């Protein structure tokens, strides 16, 4: 979704566009008319990376759901309608999240897609500078924002001895939302 997104375009295959009108992804396969869906799946949660390295794959591993990558969910792939946009707390990450939210505001997303919230993962240990905190306050005025701390063990592919309480809270939010969606 950001200016650092990369996509390959095969001839004749439609490509989604980012807020900067650049390709952000393409359909993994075309199963033909018999295997096609016309709507996103009502169950599950999708994690959308606002930029490469945002942490969507890590959240998928830790909390379940579908790692959608740096694109909108695709009905033809039966991806979830409920999504969380994920980004880092550095300036480029927050700008990428802003661009994704702007694209949602302008209606440049698949029909039926619903934003559950934004997850911001710390890009480094310690406190954020005031300029970044003000950007996060602005994002909070647009969508629910969940902040996750820097976890050094994730950097080297290990599990921490104690899960951060913010991750436990996010797990509850995601689980409660997914449970609400399953009820008739």
N, C-alpha and C positions, 0 to 999 in steps of 0.2 A: 504494500500500500504506500510505502514511502518511496523516496527517490532512489533508494538502494535496492529495490525489488528487482528480481530477475525472472524472466519467463522466456520460454521458447515457443515459437509459433509454427505450427504445422499448417500447411496450406489447406484452406477449406474448414479449419476447425475454429469455432468462435472463441475469442479470448476476452476475459473480463478486463475492465479498465480501472485504473486507480484514479484518485482525485486529480492526478497530474496528467491524465489521459495517456498513461503508459500501460503496457501489458503487465498484469500481475499474476497471471496463472492461466492454465488451460485445462480442459477436460482431460482426465487421465485416460479415458477410453470412451468409445461410443458404442454402446451395446445394441444400437438399432432400436426401432420402434417398439418391439416386444418388451425390452428390458427397461424402457425409459419410464421415469416418474415425472409427474407434473408439479409436485409440491415437496417442500422440505419435510423431513421426519419430525413428528411431534415429540418424540422421546429423546433423551440424552442431552448432552451439552457439547457445544463446539467451542474450541479455543482458537481464536484468530490472532496470529502474530501481526501487530501493526508494522513490524519491521523484522528483518532477519535477526535471530539471536534474542528475540523478545522473551522467550521462556515458555512458549505454548507447548512445546514437546515435553518439557519438564512437568508442567501442570497436568498434562495428559497422563504421564507416567504416575504422578503422585495422587491425582484425584479422579482419574478415569475420564471418559468422554472421548471426543474425536479431535485430533490435531488437524485442523483444516489448513494450516499454513498461512501464507500472506495473501489470502484471497477470500472472497465471500463463499459461503456454502453453496454447493451445487445440488439441485434437486435430482439430477440424473444419477448422482452417486448416493442418494438417500442420506445426505448429511443432515445434522440436526438444525432445527429452526432457531433454538435458543442458543445464543452465543455470548461469549465474553471476549472482549478485545484486550490483548495483552501487550504491554510495552515496558521498556526500562525507564528508570527515572532520570536518565541524562537528557540533555536538551534535544538531541535528535530523536530519542525515543518518545518524549512528550509531544514533540511536533508531529511525529508519525501517528500517534494516538489522536491528536487533534484533527489531522487530515481524515482519518477513518471516521471519526464522529461527524465531521462536516459532510462526508459522503453519505452517511446515514441520514443526516438532516435534509440533504437534497434529494433523497429517495433513490440514490444509486446503489441499491442492494436488491437481492432477490425478494420477490413477493413472499410474505409470510415470515421473514426473518425477524427475530425479536432479540434486542440487546438486553442481556441480563445485567451487565455492568462492565467495568473496566478494571483490570488487574495491573497494578504497577509494581514491578519487581526492582528492588534496589540495585543500582549498577555498581555500587561500591559500599564498603562499610562507612558508618558515620552519618552525621546530619547532612541534610541537603541545604544548599545555599538558598537564601531568600527568593532569588529570581525563579528557581525551580519550584519552590513551595507555592509561589503565587500562581504558576501555571497549573499546578495540581488543584489549587482552590478553584480555578476556572473550570477545570474538567469536572470537579465535584458538583458544580452548578448545572452541569449538563447530564451527567449519568452517575449512578452509584460507583464509587471508586474504592477498591480494596488494595491496600499497600502491603507488600511482603518484604521482609528484611533481607539483607545480604546474608547468605548462608555459605560459609567457606567450603564446607564439605561437598556441596553440590558442584562446585567448580571442578573438583577432581573425581566426580562420579561416585561419591560415597554418600551414604545416608547419615544424617546428623543423629547424635545420641538422643536429642530431644527435639521434637518438631516445634517450630515456632508457633506461638499461640495464634498469630495472624493466619497461618495456614490452616489451623484447626477451625477457625472462624469461617474462612472461605469455604472449607469443606462442608460446613453446616449450611451455609448459604446455597451452595451449588446443589447439595443433596436435598434440601427443603424445596428448592425451586423445581428440581427434576421430579420429586415426589408429587408436588402440586399438579404438575403437567400430566401425570399418569392417571390421576383421579378423573372419573367421568363427570 
